[in-house]
Amino acid sequence: LDLGYAYISSCKLPDLVQPDMEALSERCNESVSASVLDGHEIVYIARVPTKRIMTVTISVGTRFPAYATSMGRVLLAAQSDERLDDYLESASLRGLTGHTITSATALRRELRKIRSQGWALVDQELEEGLRSIAAPIRDADGQVIAAVNVSTHAGRRTLNSIVEELLQPLLATARRIELDLARSRASVRARPDA
């Protein structure tokens, strides 16, 4: 794993998010994951799988192109305009399925929408049959440092039902993780040896 993942691991973020992700997965009966942005890709830092809904196996350290994933889009939407311009100029936006956004203009428009609404919904852009919804995880300074998502099979949930049934529990989980991060940071600062 690369240095970026090593840094996140040293911050204990994967251990910190796991209980909240497990609770969300149990509540929704769907797979839940967390990732960080590394260049043009997301890197999975934690995962709670349920039924297998993808043809590829996902584990900690798995990478996918950010533009085609809900977590990647949440992370990209949080970037500065300058960094986003650089990304869109250098990223290879390949059609992974017939649904994948491959136009920089269309992706920029989608990222603006995500930035405004605070979450991302992706419909079968990474793999046919896979739908996912993601929310950002912010540090105490309000900077987006990771993303969390719920993934489901298109045959089990419509896009409307994903928003109606999964969005609020997902956003509540992201808020709990942020509170856990703040408490963890405060406890580290309070230690005499810190």
Residue pairs with C-beta under 8 A, 6 or more apart in sequence:
1 9
1 43
1 61
2 38
2 43
4 36
4 38
4 43
5 36
5 38
5 43
5 45
5 61
8 14
8 36
8 45
8 146
9 45
12 184
13 34
13 45
13 46
13 145
13 146
13 181
14 34
14 45
14 46
14 60
16 177
16 180
16 181
16 184
17 34
17 45
17 46
17 137
17 146
17 148
17 177
17 180
18 46
18 48
20 173
20 176
20 177
20 180
21 32
21 33
21 34
21 46
21 47
21 48
21 148
21 173
22 32
22 48
23 173
24 32
24 48
24 148
24 150
24 169
24 170
24 173
25 31
25 32
25 48
25 50
25 150
27 169
28 150
28 165
28 166
28 169
29 50
30 50
30 150
30 151
30 152
30 166
31 47
31 48
31 49
31 50
31 51
31 53
31 150
31 151
31 152
32 47
32 48
32 148
32 149
32 150
32 151
32 173
33 44
33 46
33 47
33 48
33 58
33 71
33 148
33 149
33 151
34 44
34 45
34 46
34 47
34 71
34 137
34 146
34 147
34 148
34 149
35 42
35 43
35 44
35 45
35 69
35 71
35 72
35 75
35 146
35 147
35 149
36 42
36 43
36 45
36 75
36 145
36 146
36 147
37 43
37 66
37 72
37 75
37 76
37 79
38 63
40 65
40 66
40 67
40 87
40 90
40 91
40 92
41 63
41 64
41 65
41 66
41 72
42 63
42 64
42 66
42 69
42 71
42 72
42 75
42 147
43 61
43 62
43 63
44 58
44 59
44 60
44 61
44 62
44 63
45 60
45 146
46 60
47 58
47 59
47 60
49 58
51 153
53 129
53 130
53 151
53 152
53 153
54 127
54 130
54 151
55 127
56 62
56 127
64 72
64 126
65 72
65 91
65 94
65 96
65 126
66 72
66 73
66 75
66 76
66 87
66 91
67 73
67 76
67 91
67 93
67 101
67 107
68 96
68 100
68 101
68 122
68 125
68 126
69 122
69 125
69 126
69 132
69 134
69 149
70 120
70 121
70 122
70 132
70 133
70 134
70 147
70 149
71 120
71 132
71 134
71 147
71 148
71 149
72 147
73 110
73 111
73 114
73 120
73 122
73 134
74 114
74 119
74 120
74 134
74 135
74 136
74 144
74 147
75 136
75 144
75 146
75 147
76 84
76 87
76 111
77 111
77 112
77 114
77 115
77 120
78 115
78 136
78 143
78 144
79 87
84 108
84 111
88 104
88 107
88 108
89 104
91 104
93 100
93 101
93 102
93 103
93 104
93 107
94 100
94 102
95 102
96 125
96 126
96 127
97 124
97 125
97 126
97 127
97 128
98 128
99 123
99 124
99 125
99 128
100 125
100 126
101 107
101 110
101 125
114 120
118 135
118 136
118 171
119 133
119 134
119 135
119 136
119 167
119 170
119 171
120 133
120 134
121 131
121 132
121 133
121 159
121 162
121 163
122 131
122 132
122 133
122 134
123 131
123 154
123 159
124 130
124 131
124 154
126 132
128 154
129 153
129 154
129 155
130 151
130 152
130 153
130 154
131 151
131 152
131 153
131 154
131 157
131 159
131 162
132 149
132 150
132 151
132 152
133 149
133 150
133 162
133 163
133 166
133 167
133 170
134 147
134 148
134 149
134 150
134 170
135 147
135 148
135 149
135 170
135 171
135 173
135 174
136 144
136 146
136 147
136 174
137 144
137 145
137 146
137 147
137 148
137 174
137 177
137 178
137 181
138 144
138 145
138 178
139 145
139 178
139 181
139 185
140 181
140 182
140 185
148 170
148 173
148 174
148 177
149 170
150 162
150 166
150 169
150 170
152 162
152 166
157 165
157 166
188 194
